Amino acid sequence: MTESKPQEPTPQDLGFFSRIAHPGYFLEWSRYFIWPLVGITTILMAYGLYLAFFNSPADYQQGETVRIMYVHVPSAWLSQFCYAVMAIAAIGSLVWRHPLADVSAKAAAPLGATFTAIALITGALWGAPTWGTFWEWDGRMTSTLIMLFIYLGIIALWRTFEDQVRAGRIIAVITLVGAINVPIIKFSVDWWNTLHQPASVFRLDGPTMPPSILLPLFVMFFAFSFLFLLLHFISMRTEILRRRARAIERQYAQQLRTQKP
């Protein structure tokens, strides 16, 4: 009597956290979040832009250029948050071999590079009339530029390796090393003399802005955050499907080689 070969567990047979880590299960549950995220992001972005351009006063010092802040500040925040997501994914990849860790890290890298580039460009446009220069090699600007180069290097590494699993291990180590730059960006205005002002939204004694400026800034902050979440989900789903397609191609090529006389 022959024993039947045990079947691999399906996502439904696994525990909650194991099911979350299963790419097939992620594709199943994440699709229900796409359109709600599209709706929330669209509403917040439209409302935030309306407040920023039509219902927010000009600053008494910066004038109309203060409106650049409503794009610059959320982009600068997400440039660091995206890297934090990649660092957490790197730990999940190296320590727990999480199946979705590499996918999450790879999907976040282009988004982080985009938000960092937007932060640098809007910061330069903001700095020209405010500080009298588009660029100054101070701690905040230089460390943010270094972060952009790190993002671009990681994106290039993902495209270099054919074996994405092997690439994920190597890039995870590089990502954790590059994470040292995140606190440097955060505290650079406190450590060195710089044109860039320190924390200008909240301080220990409370908010430093009037509600008419603080409200649109918060709305744009959440709009950009939901935009990142939406694009990250879509990018992760696309990467999973891309890897499945490559696996099918490799299996088909292997079958053709074995069938040759």
C-alpha positions as CSV (number, residue, x, y, z in Angstrom):
1,M,0.0,0.0,0.0
2,T,1.5,3.3,-1.1
3,E,1.3,6.4,1.0
4,S,-0.2,9.5,-0.6
5,K,2.0,12.5,-1.0
6,P,1.1,15.2,1.6
7,Q,-0.4,18.3,0.0
8,E,1.1,21.7,0.6
9,P,-1.0,23.9,3.0
10,T,-3.3,26.4,1.4
11,P,-3.7,29.9,2.7
12,Q,-6.9,28.8,4.5
13,D,-5.0,26.1,6.4
14,L,-2.5,28.5,7.8
15,G,-2.6,30.8,10.9
16,F,-3.5,34.4,10.6
17,F,0.0,35.8,10.4
18,S,1.1,33.1,8.0
19,R,-1.9,33.8,5.8
20,I,-1.0,37.5,5.7
21,A,2.5,36.5,4.6
22,H,1.2,34.3,1.8
23,P,1.4,36.1,-1.5
24,G,-1.7,34.4,-2.8
25,Y,-3.8,35.5,0.2
26,F,-2.4,39.0,0.0
27,L,-3.7,39.2,-3.6
28,E,-7.0,38.0,-2.4
29,W,-7.6,40.5,0.4
30,S,-5.7,43.5,-0.9
31,R,-7.9,43.9,-3.9
32,Y,-10.8,44.9,-1.7
33,F,-8.8,47.9,-0.5
34,I,-7.8,49.4,-3.9
35,W,-11.0,51.2,-4.8
36,P,-11.8,52.5,-1.3
37,L,-8.2,53.9,-1.1
38,V,-8.7,55.5,-4.5
39,G,-11.8,57.2,-3.3
40,I,-10.3,58.3,0.0
41,T,-7.1,59.6,-1.7
42,T,-9.1,61.5,-4.3
43,I,-11.4,63.2,-1.8
44,L,-8.5,64.1,0.6
45,M,-6.3,65.4,-2.3
46,A,-9.1,67.5,-3.8
47,Y,-10.1,68.9,-0.5
48,G,-6.5,69.6,0.5
49,L,-5.7,71.3,-2.8
50,Y,-8.8,73.5,-2.4
51,L,-7.8,74.5,1.1
52,A,-4.2,75.1,0.0
53,F,-4.9,77.3,-3.0
54,F,-8.3,78.9,-2.3
55,N,-9.0,78.9,1.4
56,S,-5.6,79.4,3.0
57,P,-4.0,82.9,3.5
58,A,-0.6,83.9,2.3
59,D,2.1,84.0,4.9
60,Y,3.1,87.4,6.3
61,Q,6.8,86.7,5.6
62,Q,6.8,84.1,2.7
63,G,3.8,85.4,0.8
64,E,2.3,83.1,-1.7
65,T,5.3,80.8,-1.7
66,V,4.0,79.3,1.5
67,R,1.6,77.2,-0.6
68,I,4.6,75.1,-1.8
69,M,4.8,73.8,1.8
70,Y,1.6,71.9,1.3
71,V,3.4,69.6,-1.1
72,H,6.9,69.9,0.2
73,V,6.2,68.8,3.8
74,P,4.2,65.7,3.1
75,S,6.7,64.6,0.4
76,A,9.6,65.1,2.8
77,W,7.8,63.1,5.5
78,L,7.0,60.2,3.0
79,S,10.6,60.2,1.7
80,Q,11.7,59.1,5.2
81,F,8.6,57.0,5.9
82,C,9.2,55.0,2.7
83,Y,12.7,54.2,3.8
84,A,11.4,53.1,7.2
85,V,9.0,50.7,5.5
86,M,12.0,49.3,3.5
87,A,14.1,48.9,6.7
88,I,11.3,47.0,8.4
89,A,10.9,44.9,5.4
90,A,14.6,44.2,5.3
91,I,14.4,42.9,8.9
92,G,11.5,40.7,8.0
93,S,13.5,39.4,5.0
94,L,16.7,38.6,6.9
95,V,15.2,37.4,10.2
96,W,11.9,35.8,9.5
97,R,12.2,35.2,5.7
98,H,8.8,36.8,5.3
99,P,7.5,36.0,1.8
100,L,6.1,39.5,1.3
101,A,9.1,41.4,2.8
102,D,11.1,41.5,-0.4
103,V,8.0,42.4,-2.4
104,S,7.2,45.3,0.0
105,A,10.8,46.6,0.0
106,K,11.0,46.5,-3.8
107,A,7.6,48.2,-4.3
108,A,8.5,51.0,-1.8
109,A,11.8,52.0,-3.4
110,P,10.5,53.8,-6.5
111,L,7.8,55.5,-4.4
112,G,10.4,56.7,-1.9
113,A,12.7,58.0,-4.7
114,T,9.8,59.9,-6.2
115,F,8.7,61.5,-2.9
116,T,12.4,62.4,-2.2
117,A,12.8,64.0,-5.6
118,I,9.6,66.0,-5.1
119,A,10.8,67.1,-1.7
120,L,14.1,68.3,-3.1
121,I,12.5,70.1,-6.1
122,T,9.8,71.9,-4.0
123,G,12.3,72.7,-1.3
124,A,14.5,74.4,-3.9
125,L,11.6,76.3,-5.3
126,W,10.6,77.3,-1.8
127,G,14.2,78.2,-0.8
128,A,14.9,80.6,-3.7
129,P,12.5,83.4,-2.7
130,T,12.7,82.6,1.1
131,W,16.5,82.1,1.6
132,G,17.8,83.7,-1.6
133,T,19.2,80.4,-3.0
134,F,17.9,77.3,-4.7
135,W,20.5,75.1,-3.0
136,E,22.8,75.1,0.0
137,W,25.0,72.2,1.0
138,D,23.7,72.1,4.5
139,G,23.0,69.0,6.6
140,R,19.3,68.6,5.8
141,M,19.6,69.2,2.0
142,T,22.7,67.1,1.6
143,S,21.5,64.1,3.6
144,T,18.2,64.2,1.7
145,L,20.1,64.2,-1.6
146,I,22.1,61.2,-0.3
147,M,18.9,59.4,0.5
148,L,17.8,59.9,-3.2
149,F,21.0,58.4,-4.4
150,I,20.5,55.4,-2.0
151,Y,17.0,54.9,-3.4
152,L,18.3,55.0,-7.0
153,G,21.1,52.6,-6.1
154,I,18.6,50.1,-4.5
155,I,16.3,50.3,-7.5
156,A,19.3,49.6,-9.8
157,L,20.3,46.6,-7.7
158,W,16.8,45.1,-7.9
159,R,17.0,45.4,-11.7
160,T,20.5,43.9,-11.8
161,F,19.8,40.5,-10.3
162,E,17.8,37.9,-12.1
163,D,17.2,35.9,-8.9
164,Q,15.0,38.2,-6.9
165,V,15.2,36.1,-3.8
166,R,19.0,36.4,-3.7
167,A,18.7,40.1,-4.5
168,G,16.4,40.6,-1.6
169,R,18.9,39.3,0.9
170,I,21.7,41.5,-0.4
171,I,19.6,44.6,-0.8
172,A,18.2,44.0,2.7
173,V,21.6,44.4,4.2
174,I,22.3,47.5,2.1
175,T,19.0,49.0,3.1
176,L,19.7,48.6,6.8
177,V,23.1,50.2,6.4
178,G,21.5,53.1,4.6
179,A,18.9,53.5,7.3
180,I,21.6,55.4,9.3
181,N,20.8,58.3,7.1
182,V,17.2,58.7,8.3
183,P,18.0,60.0,11.8
184,I,20.7,62.2,10.2
185,I,18.0,63.8,8.1
186,K,15.7,64.2,11.0
187,F,18.2,65.8,13.5
188,S,20.5,67.5,11.0
189,V,18.9,70.9,11.7
190,D,19.6,70.4,15.4
191,W,23.2,69.1,15.0
192,W,24.5,71.7,12.4
193,N,24.1,75.3,11.4
194,T,21.6,75.3,8.5
195,L,19.3,77.5,6.5
196,H,16.6,74.9,7.0
197,Q,14.4,75.8,10.0
198,P,13.8,73.3,12.8
199,A,10.5,71.7,13.6
200,S,8.0,74.3,12.5
201,V,4.6,72.5,12.8
202,F,4.5,71.3,16.4
203,R,6.8,72.1,19.3
204,L,6.7,71.4,23.0
205,D,4.6,74.5,23.6
206,G,2.0,73.5,20.9
207,P,1.4,74.2,17.2
208,T,3.4,77.1,15.6
209,M,0.9,77.8,12.8
210,P,-2.6,79.3,12.7
211,P,-5.5,76.8,12.0
212,S,-6.0,78.3,8.6
213,I,-2.5,77.0,7.5
214,L,-2.4,74.0,9.8
215,L,-5.7,72.5,8.5
216,P,-4.7,72.2,4.8
217,L,-1.3,71.0,5.8
218,F,-2.8,68.1,7.8
219,V,-5.3,67.3,5.0
220,M,-2.5,67.2,2.4
221,F,-0.4,65.1,4.9
222,F,-3.1,62.4,5.0
223,A,-3.8,62.7,1.3
224,F,-0.2,62.0,0.5
225,S,-0.1,59.2,3.1
226,F,-3.1,57.4,1.6
227,L,-1.6,58.0,-1.9
228,F,1.5,56.1,-0.8
229,L,-0.6,53.3,0.7
230,L,-2.6,53.0,-2.5
231,L,0.5,53.0,-4.8
232,H,2.3,50.6,-2.5
233,F,-0.5,48.1,-2.6
234,I,-0.7,48.3,-6.4
235,S,3.0,47.9,-6.8
236,M,3.1,44.9,-4.4
237,R,0.3,43.2,-6.3
238,T,2.1,43.9,-9.6
239,E,5.4,42.5,-8.3
240,I,3.7,39.3,-7.1
241,L,2.0,38.8,-10.5
242,R,5.3,39.6,-12.3
243,R,7.2,37.0,-10.2
244,R,4.5,34.4,-10.9
245,A,4.7,35.1,-14.6
246,R,8.5,34.6,-14.5
247,A,8.1,31.4,-12.7
248,I,5.6,30.1,-15.3
249,E,8.0,31.1,-18.1
250,R,10.9,29.3,-16.4
251,Q,8.8,26.2,-15.9
252,Y,7.7,26.3,-19.5
253,A,11.3,26.7,-20.7
254,Q,12.4,23.8,-18.5
255,Q,9.7,21.6,-20.0
256,L,10.8,22.5,-23.5
257,R,14.4,21.6,-22.7
258,T,13.4,18.2,-21.2
259,Q,11.3,17.4,-24.2
260,K,14.1,17.9,-26.7
261,P,15.5,14.6,-28.1
